[in-house]
Amino acid sequence: MITIKEQANFEAKDFFNYLDRQLTQAIKKSRGNDLPVKIAAGTTYQQRNVKAEITEYEFGKKYVSVFKSPKINVKIGYYLTDTPQGCQIVFKEDVLSYDEKKHSNIGTWFYSWQLKQGAKKQLKQMKNNVLAYTKQK
């Protein structure tokens, strides 16, 4: 499991407003309709060959989802806490389909390193998207 902690220059509600908008668009597209969407634990949708399920959700505090494809299963989570400077984001990513026992120590280390680099990029992109979203309002 990869865990990254970063400070952001926006409030947790800004993050979740952006996330809700993105999820609502993805779910409506997946379902092929424009019916109202409730973002909550248990909500499922599919994008191409990836099935997604929101497993934990509390606006302003946490979002956890599991993404399953024929090749890989990944669990991601964002945990936010407001601070005087904005909010602290703890991003967690766990590749559920990766079995460390089937790989050498160096292979597992390299895989974890690659995963962490990808997670850092993903978190940076998310922060940039939220900042851009807050400037549009």
C-alpha positions in Angstrom: 0.0 0.0 0.0 1.2 3.5 -0.9 0.4 6.5 1.4 1.1 10.1 0.5 0.5 13.1 2.7 0.3 16.6 1.3 -0.9 20.1 2.2 -3.3 21.8 -0.2 -4.2 25.4 -0.7 -7.9 24.9 -0.7 -10.6 23.6 1.7 -11.8 20.0 1.9 -15.3 21.1 0.7 -13.6 22.5 -2.5 -12.0 19.1 -3.1 -15.3 17.3 -2.6 -17.3 19.7 -4.7 -14.9 19.0 -7.6 -14.9 15.3 -6.9 -18.7 15.1 -6.8 -18.9 16.9 -10.1 -16.5 14.6 -11.8 -18.1 11.5 -10.3 -21.6 12.6 -11.3 -20.5 13.2 -14.9 -18.8 9.8 -15.0 -21.8 8.0 -13.5 -24.4 9.7 -15.7 -22.3 8.8 -18.8 -21.9 5.2 -17.6 -25.6 4.8 -17.0 -26.5 6.5 -20.2 -29.1 8.9 -18.6 -29.4 12.2 -16.9 -31.1 11.1 -13.8 -30.0 12.5 -10.5 -26.9 10.8 -8.9 -26.3 10.3 -5.2 -22.7 9.9 -4.3 -22.5 7.5 -1.4 -20.9 4.2 -0.3 -22.3 1.4 -2.4 -22.6 3.5 -5.6 -21.3 1.6 -8.6 -20.6 2.4 -12.2 -18.5 1.2 -15.1 -16.1 3.1 -17.4 -15.1 0.9 -20.4 -13.9 -2.3 -18.9 -13.3 -0.9 -15.4 -16.0 -1.5 -12.7 -15.9 1.1 -9.9 -17.6 1.0 -6.5 -17.5 3.7 -3.9 -16.9 1.8 -0.7 -16.6 4.7 1.8 -17.8 8.3 1.4 -18.2 11.2 3.8 -18.4 14.6 2.2 -15.5 16.8 3.3 -13.6 13.9 5.0 -13.1 10.7 2.9 -13.7 9.0 -0.4 -12.6 5.4 -1.0 -13.3 3.4 -4.2 -12.3 0.1 -5.6 -11.7 -0.2 -9.4 -11.7 -3.6 -11.0 -10.6 -4.5 -14.5 -9.7 -7.9 -16.1 -6.0 -7.2 -15.3 -5.9 -5.3 -12.0 -7.9 -4.4 -8.9 -7.0 -1.1 -7.2 -8.3 0.6 -4.1 -7.8 4.3 -3.7 -8.7 6.6 -0.9 -8.6 10.4 -0.2 -8.8 11.4 3.4 -9.0 15.2 4.1 -8.7 17.4 7.2 -9.1 21.1 7.1 -6.1 23.1 8.4 -5.5 26.8 8.9 -3.5 26.7 5.6 -6.2 24.9 3.6 -6.4 21.1 4.0 -4.2 18.1 4.5 -4.8 15.3 2.0 -3.8 11.7 2.7 -3.9 9.7 -0.5 -3.8 5.9 -0.2 -3.5 3.4 -3.0 -3.5 -0.4 -2.8 -3.1 -2.7 -5.7 -5.3 -5.5 -4.4 -4.4 -7.9 -7.3 -0.6 -7.7 -6.6 0.7 -10.6 -4.6 4.1 -9.8 -3.1 4.7 -13.5 -2.4 5.0 -14.1 -6.2 7.8 -11.6 -6.6 11.3 -11.1 -5.4 12.1 -8.4 -2.8 13.8 -6.2 -5.4 10.8 -6.7 -7.7 8.4 -5.7 -5.0 10.6 -2.7 -4.1 10.7 -1.5 -7.7 7.0 -2.1 -8.1 6.2 -0.1 -5.0 8.6 2.7 -6.1 6.8 2.9 -9.5 3.4 2.9 -7.8 4.4 5.7 -5.5 5.7 7.9 -8.4 2.4 7.3 -10.2 0.4 8.1 -7.0 2.4 11.4 -6.5 1.5 12.4 -10.1 -2.1 11.5 -9.6 -2.4 13.5 -6.4 -0.6 16.5 -7.9 -3.0 16.4 -10.9 -6.0 16.2 -8.6 -4.8 19.2 -6.5 -4.2 21.2 -9.7 -7.7 20.3 -11.0 -9.3 21.3 -7.7 -7.4 24.7 -7.7 -8.5 25.4 -11.3 -12.1 24.4 -10.3 -12.1 26.8 -7.4 -11.0 29.7 -9.6 -13.9 29.1 -12.0 -16.5 29.6 -9.3 
